[in-house]
Amino acid sequence: MKEENVILVNEDDQPIGLMPKMEAHEKALLHRAFSVFIVNKSGEIMLQQRAEDKYHSPLLWTNTCCSHQREGETNIEAGKRRLQEEMGFEVELKELFSFIYKAPFDNGLTEHELDHVMIGYYNDVPDINPEEVASWKWMHPSNIKQDISDNPQEYTAWFKIIFERFYDYLVEHSEKSSW
């Protein structure tokens, strides 16, 4: 399988080139990414546990799905594609905000991403792809916040950053669902 490229961007999210995903992570270059949060009628967020074979952060808990946009793909198109690939369903998504973060990993790779955060609403059981996802669960944002505080090693770096910086925003949008 051919390695996917990521879209290298400047801090204003303007594309400046393409690079193979692993090379961008080895060189810690800023690239475009997205994180999808799915919320149910009870205001709980669907979390996924990353598959054991992931190249970084295996078996850690994180938001519903995340990945990188492909060239020519909008943020929403990318989010819908990856949600289907990882969790086995599709819903309408709304982009909430974006932010830049940098997180080095023990394996020598670094995530340096301009991350577009999206939200969608779903109230059913996903059909997870076991190559991508080990497990999943629904959790209320306040319980997630407490668990991150108690067990930070159980969560991905980007998820902890999103939760720390944007907890109130996520709670507000999970309570204002479009049900």
C-alpha positions as CSV (number, residue, x, y, z in Angstrom):
1,M,0.0,0.0,0.0
2,K,1.3,3.4,-1.0
3,E,2.0,5.7,1.9
4,E,-0.3,8.7,2.0
5,N,0.9,12.3,1.8
6,V,0.0,15.0,4.3
7,I,-0.5,18.6,3.3
8,L,2.2,20.8,4.7
9,V,0.9,24.2,5.7
10,N,2.0,27.5,7.2
11,E,0.5,28.8,10.4
12,D,-2.3,30.5,8.4
13,D,-3.3,27.0,7.1
14,Q,-2.1,27.8,3.6
15,P,-0.8,24.7,1.8
16,I,3.0,24.9,1.0
17,G,3.6,21.3,-0.2
18,L,3.0,17.6,0.1
19,M,5.1,15.1,2.0
20,P,4.8,11.4,2.9
21,K,3.1,11.1,6.3
22,M,6.0,9.3,8.1
23,E,8.6,11.8,6.7
24,A,6.5,14.7,8.0
25,H,6.3,13.1,11.4
26,E,10.0,12.3,11.5
27,K,10.9,16.0,10.6
28,A,8.2,17.5,12.8
29,L,6.8,19.6,10.0
30,L,3.5,21.5,10.4
31,H,0.8,19.7,8.4
32,R,-3.0,19.8,8.2
33,A,-5.0,17.3,10.3
34,F,-8.5,16.9,11.8
35,S,-10.2,15.5,14.9
36,V,-13.9,14.4,14.9
37,F,-16.0,14.4,18.0
38,I,-19.3,12.5,17.9
39,V,-21.9,13.3,20.5
40,N,-25.1,11.4,21.4
41,K,-28.4,12.6,22.7
42,S,-27.2,12.3,26.3
43,G,-24.3,14.7,25.6
44,E,-21.7,11.9,25.8
45,I,-18.7,11.8,23.5
46,M,-17.8,8.7,21.6
47,L,-14.2,7.8,22.3
48,Q,-12.1,5.3,20.5
49,Q,-9.2,3.2,21.7
50,R,-6.6,3.2,19.0
51,A,-5.7,-0.2,17.5
52,E,-2.6,-2.0,18.9
53,D,-0.8,-1.8,15.6
54,K,-0.9,2.0,15.2
55,Y,2.5,3.5,14.5
56,H,2.1,5.8,17.5
57,S,-0.2,6.0,20.5
58,P,-1.4,2.4,20.2
59,L,-4.2,1.4,22.6
60,L,-4.6,5.0,23.9
61,W,-8.1,6.6,24.1
62,T,-8.9,9.5,21.9
63,N,-11.7,11.4,20.2
64,T,-14.0,9.5,17.8
65,C,-11.6,9.7,14.9
66,C,-8.8,11.7,13.5
67,S,-6.5,11.7,10.5
68,H,-5.1,13.9,7.7
69,Q,-6.8,15.6,4.8
70,R,-5.9,14.5,1.3
71,E,-5.0,16.9,-1.4
72,G,-8.2,18.5,-2.8
73,E,-10.3,17.3,0.0
74,T,-12.2,19.7,2.3
75,N,-12.0,19.3,6.1
76,I,-15.6,18.0,6.2
77,E,-15.1,15.6,3.4
78,A,-12.0,14.2,5.1
79,G,-13.8,13.9,8.4
80,K,-16.7,12.0,6.9
81,R,-14.3,9.7,4.9
82,R,-12.3,8.8,8.0
83,L,-15.3,8.4,10.3
84,Q,-16.7,5.8,7.8
85,E,-13.3,4.1,7.5
86,E,-12.6,3.9,11.2
87,M,-16.1,3.8,12.9
88,G,-18.3,2.5,10.1
89,F,-20.9,5.3,9.9
90,E,-21.4,8.7,8.4
91,V,-23.1,11.8,9.8
92,E,-23.2,15.5,9.0
93,L,-20.2,17.3,10.5
94,K,-19.6,20.9,11.6
95,E,-16.2,22.5,12.0
96,L,-15.8,24.2,15.3
97,F,-12.3,25.5,15.5
98,S,-8.7,24.8,14.6
99,F,-5.4,25.1,16.5
100,I,-1.7,24.2,16.2
101,Y,0.0,21.8,18.5
102,K,3.3,19.9,18.7
103,A,3.7,16.6,20.5
104,P,6.9,14.5,20.4
105,F,6.5,10.7,20.9
106,D,8.9,8.1,22.4
107,N,9.4,6.5,19.0
108,G,11.1,9.6,17.6
109,L,8.1,10.9,15.7
110,T,6.5,14.2,16.3
111,E,2.9,15.4,15.6
112,H,3.1,19.0,14.6
113,E,-0.4,19.7,13.3
114,L,-2.9,22.4,12.4
115,D,-5.8,20.4,13.7
116,H,-9.4,21.2,12.5
117,V,-11.9,20.0,15.2
118,M,-15.3,18.9,14.0
119,I,-18.5,17.7,15.8
120,G,-21.3,15.5,14.6
121,Y,-24.3,13.8,16.3
122,Y,-25.1,10.0,16.4
123,N,-27.0,7.8,18.7
124,D,-26.2,4.3,17.6
125,V,-23.5,1.6,17.8
126,P,-20.5,2.0,15.5
127,D,-19.2,-0.7,13.2
128,I,-15.5,-0.3,14.1
129,N,-12.7,-1.3,11.8
130,P,-10.4,-3.5,14.0
131,E,-7.4,-2.5,12.0
132,E,-7.9,1.1,13.2
133,V,-9.9,0.8,16.4
134,A,-9.4,-1.6,19.4
135,S,-12.5,-0.5,21.3
136,W,-15.0,2.4,21.8
137,K,-17.2,3.9,24.5
138,W,-19.5,6.8,25.3
139,M,-18.3,9.2,28.1
140,H,-19.7,12.4,29.4
141,P,-17.2,15.3,29.0
142,S,-17.0,15.8,32.8
143,N,-16.1,12.1,33.3
144,I,-13.5,12.3,30.5
145,K,-11.9,15.4,32.1
146,Q,-11.7,13.6,35.5
147,D,-10.3,10.4,33.9
148,I,-7.6,12.4,32.0
149,S,-6.6,14.0,35.3
150,D,-6.5,10.6,37.0
151,N,-5.0,8.6,34.1
152,P,-3.3,10.9,31.6
153,Q,-1.1,8.0,30.3
154,E,-4.3,6.4,28.9
155,Y,-5.0,9.2,26.4
156,T,-3.4,10.6,23.2
157,A,-1.4,13.8,23.4
158,W,-3.7,15.7,21.0
159,F,-6.9,14.6,22.8
160,K,-5.5,15.9,26.1
161,I,-4.6,19.2,24.5
162,I,-8.0,19.6,22.9
163,F,-9.7,18.8,26.2
164,E,-7.6,21.1,28.3
165,R,-7.9,24.1,25.9
166,F,-11.5,23.6,24.7
167,Y,-13.4,21.7,27.3
168,D,-16.0,24.4,27.9
169,Y,-16.5,24.8,24.2
170,L,-16.9,21.1,23.7
171,V,-19.4,20.9,26.6
172,E,-21.4,23.8,25.2
173,H,-21.6,22.1,21.8
174,S,-22.4,18.7,23.1
175,E,-25.3,20.2,25.1
176,K,-26.6,22.1,22.0
177,S,-27.0,19.0,19.8
178,S,-29.2,19.2,16.8
179,W,-31.5,16.4,18.0
